[in-house]
Amino acid sequence: MLIRRTAATIALLLALVSSAIARDAATTQGHFEARRYTEALAAASDWAESTADDDDAWYMQGVSLIALDRAGEAIEPLQRATRIDAADAYNWGELGRAYSLHDEPALARNAWKRAFELDAEVFGTLVGNWYTSDFDAVALDAARFWTSVAAQSDEAWFLVGASLLYLDRPQEALAPLRKALALRSTGGDSKSLSAVVKLRAFTHAQIGFAQEASGDDAGAAKSWRACMALVRSECTDAIEEHYLRERLQPVLAAGRTLREGSPTFDEGWYYEGAALFHLDRERESIAPLRRAAELDDEDYVNHYMLGYALLFTDQPKPALVALERALQLESTDPDIHARMAEAYEKLGRTDAAAEARARAESLAESD
């Protein structure tokens, strides 16, 4: 979720208001950023009691309630925020999200219309944020509204298609994604040439995922190759998006396409191996993960995942070698220490296991 107020804005707030109110604001912000939404809601309520005419206090109550899956309760504080500052697009945008989640589409569109009229850029930022924070149904509704008022917005069409894809409606996703690609091929929303090329690459990748989910494996491979031909990093960013959402079968297919097309590209091997591992095909995952680690010895994640797979298949000695290399590259990841503790335990090195486990717990607590 997006927190609209930057650190600089909070610093200004601290300078302008009383210390008690400033403390409530900073506390709310800190809890929200740490995803402690119950605590953020409590702090925002204290903030509103201290200064009832501050729309930010009511706004933060609303977005905290949404984060707690209490969208119906979020409507009232967000309405109050819009009454206090009717010219703030964020207030109206998030009110629209609350209405949408509460199954009041007409009210949602009215709120989004107001947000768009006030600041189209802010509205677009909000829609993109809902998409990336797994509010796919909301993002779809908002993006469809967006296309109705800005029919040539490539980003609006992309978000319609991508949201449909993540809502498991891949065949419906293809048309809007192709519309976004067509607009991006002719410039689309005003952006630099390099930005347009990256967006086209990412769109090709998502079209590939929609094709794969629709059973068009050949078309998917062609789209992923088109992405690779433009900007390889955008292909891996798209795959990572699906990987984080645990869409593992398409990640496996995409990873294989990438490494077949570019055998020295470690990311293709990595995603093939990582997908196999999480698909409970751990032994099959070892070879591609080992190849990824060979191709990019400086990427600690390659070594970590290889070590994890070896450990999972009862090979603690080689697992420890891979994990030690991961640790050399990144010493602050608690997961590495946790896996090393498991390897030491399997090898009967109980003191080393206890030390690694304690380090993992310490790092996790400080994270």
N, C-alpha and C positions, 0 to 999 in steps of 0.2 A: 504494500500500500504506500501511496505517496504522502509524505509529510510536506506540506507546501512551504513551511517556514524554514529558511536556511539558518545555519549557525550565526550568520551575520545579523539576521533579523532578530533572532533570540537575544543576541548581544545588545542590540538596540533596545529591545523590550526591557532587558535587565537594567538598562541605564535610565529608562523613562518612568518606570512604575515602582511601587513600593517593594521592599525586599520580600515581603510575604507573598505578594502576587507573583513576583518574578520567580520565587522558589517554586510555586505551584506550576508555573508555565514550564520551567526547566525540568521539573520532576516529571510532569506529564510527557514532555518530549522524550526524556530519557527512557521512561518505561515503554513508550510506544515504539521507539527505535529498537529496543531490546525484545519486542514482541511480548511484553508483559502487559497484556491488554486489560486485565482486571485492575491492576495497579494504575494503569494509565487512566482508566475510567474514573477511579476514585480520586486521583489527583486532579483530573479535569473538573470533577464535581466541586472539589474544594476551591479550585480556581474560579469557577463560576459564582460560588458563594461570595468570594472576595470582591469580584468585579462582574456584576451581572450584565453589564453593557459591553463586554468584550466578546465579539463574535468568535474569536479564536477558541475561547474556553468551551463554547457550545459546539463548535465545529469538532474539536477534539473529543468531546463526549460522543458525538455522532459517529465518527469514524472508529472510535474504540468499540462502540456497541456493534457496529457492522463486523468488525474483526472478531467479536465474540458470538457471531451468528445470531444477533438480536436486532435485525434490521428494522423490524416494526417499531421497536423502542427508539431507534436512531432517528426516526422521522421528526419527532417533536424538537429535539435539540438542534437539528439541522434547519428546520423551519425557523427556529428562533434566530439562528445565525444569519439566515437570509433577511430576516426582518431588521436585525441590527445593522447589517451591511449588505444592502440589496445590490451593490455594484461589484460584489466579489464573485467571480466565476467559479472558484473552488466551492464555495458554499452551495451554489445551485447545482453544480456537477455532482457533488456527493449526495445532495438531497435526491437527485434523480436516481443515483445508485440505490439508495435506501428504498425509494418507491419501487424500483424495478425488482429488487429482491423480495419486496412485500407483495409482488404480483399486482402492481398498479401501473400498467404500462402507459396509460394516457397521461397520468401525472408525471411519470418519469420523463416522457418526451417533452412535456411542457417545461420541466425544470432544465432539461438539457438544451432546449431551445433558448432559454434565457442565458444559460452559461455560454453557449456558442455565440450569441449576439454580443455578450459582454467581452469575451476573449476567446476567439476560435483556437488560438494556440494552446491556451490552458485546457480547453475542452479536449483537444486532441491528445495532450499529455495525459490527462486523466483516463481516457479510453485505452491508451496504450498501457498504462499502468494496471488497469483492471485486467487486461489480457495477460500481462506477465505475472500477475499475482493470482491466477487461477479463477478469476471471476468471469469465466468464458461466456456464460449466458448473458450477463450484464454487458460485457464488451460487445457481444453480437448485436444486442438491441441498440446500444449506443452507436455502434459503427453503422448500422443500417440507417439510423436517424441521420448520421453524419453524411452518408451518401445522398440522402434526400435533399440536403441543403448545400452540398458541395460535391456535385456529381463527378467532378474531375479530380478529386482528391485520391491519389494513389494509395495513401496510407489508410484512408477509410475503407477502400475496397480490400486492401490487404487484410485489415483486421476483421472484416466480415468473413473472408475466406479462412483465415487462420483460426478464428474462433469456431467456425463450423467444423474444421478439421479436428480440433481438440474436443469438440462435443460429439465426436464419432459420427460425423455426417460428411465423409470425405467426398462423395460424389457431388454433393451440393457445394462443397468448398472449391471445386475446380474452376467454375465460371468466375467467381469474384477474384480468385487468385490470378487467373489469366487476365482479367480486366486490369488488375493492379500492375501486372507485368507489362501489358501494352502501354499503360500510362507512363510507367517508368522507362520504357524504351523511347518515349518521346519527350522525356523530361519530367513529366508529372508535376508534383508540388516543387516549388523552386528550391533547388539544392545544388551543391557543387557537383561537377562531373564525377569525381571520385565517389562521392556519397551515393549518387544515382547508380553507379556500377555495383557498389556493395549491396544496395537495396535490390537490384535486379538479381544478383547472385543469390541472396537470401530467399527471394521469391521463387526462383527456380527450385531451390532446395525444398521449400514447402509444397510446391506443386508436385515434386517427386514423392513426398510423403503421402499426399492425397492420392496420387496414382497408385502407389504401393498398397495403400489401404483399400483401394477400389479394385485390386486384382490385376492392375496393369503393370506388371513387373518390368517389362521392356521400356515402357514409357517412363517409369520411375528412374531406371538406370540412365536413360537419356537426359532427364532433367537434372539428376545429380551430376552427371558429367558436364552439363552446361554450366552448372554452378561452379564446378572445379575449374572450368576454363576461364571464368571471370575472376573470382576471388576465393581461394581455397579456404581462408579463415572463416568466411561466411558460411561455408558448408558445414564446418565443424561447429560453428555457433548454433546452426539450426539443429544439428544432430544432438548437441548438448541439451538443447531445449526439450527435445523429445526424451532424452535419457533421464533428465531430471524429473520428468513426468512419468517415468517408468514405462514408456512405450518401447519395450525392449525388442520386439520382433522387427519393427521397422528400423530401429537403430542398427540391429545386426545386418539387415539388408543394405542399409546405406553405408555402413562401415566396410562391408565387403566390396561394394561398388567403388568406393574411394581407393581402397588399397589395390584392387585389380587395375584401376585406371592409372594409379601412380604408386607402384610397389615400394617406393622409398619414402612414402608419406606415412609417418608413424601414427598419425591420428586415425587413419583408416584401420590399421591393425589394432590400435588401442580400443576403438569402439566395438570392433568385432569381438575382441576378447572380453571386454567388460560386459557386453550384452550376453555373451555365452555364459559368463560367470553367474550373472543374476538370473539367467534362465535355468539355473541348476544344471548346467553342463560344464562343471568346473574343470574337468580334465581336458575337454576340448578348448577351453579358454587359454590354457598355458602357452601353447605354441604362438598364437597371435600376440599375446601379451609379452612374451619373450622377444618377439621380433620388434615390437614397438620400443621396448627398452634398449635393444641393440641399435635401432635407428636414431633414437634421441636419448642418449645417456644422461642428459642434463635435465630431463623432465622427471621430477620425483614421483609424480602420479603413476607413470609407467612402471617404475620399480615397485611402488607400493602395491598396485593391483597384481603384479606378477607374484610378489611375496604373499599376498593374501590368497591367491589361487593355489600356490604351492603349499601353503599352510593348511588350506582347506582339504587338500588331497593327501594329507599326512606326509608331507615332505619338509619337515621343519628345518633341516640343515640348509638346503638351497633357499628356502623361504627367508631364513635369517640373513643370508648374503644379500638378497634383493632388498630386504627391509633396512639393512644397515646402509646400503647405498642411498635409499630414499631418505634416511635420517641425515646423511651427510649433506644432502641437498636442501632439506627442510626439517629443522629440528623442533619446530613449534607445533606440529600437527599432532594432537593427542592420539589420533587413530594409529599412527605409525608406532608409537610407544605401546599402545594396547596390543597390536598384533605381535610386536616383538616380545611382549610379556607371554603371550600364548606360545610363541615359538620356544622361548626359554623353558617354559613349563613342560612342553613336550620333550625337550632334551634333558630334562631333569636338573636344570640350572635354576633352582628355586630362589636363590638370593638375587640373581639377575632379573628373574621374573618379577619379584616383589618390587625391586627398584624401578623397573620399567613401568609397572602398573601404577606405582605411586606418582611417577612423572606424568603419566597419562591423565590421572585424576587431577593433578595440580594444574595442568594446562587446560583441561576441560573447565575447571572452576574459574580460571582467569579469563576464559574466552568471552 
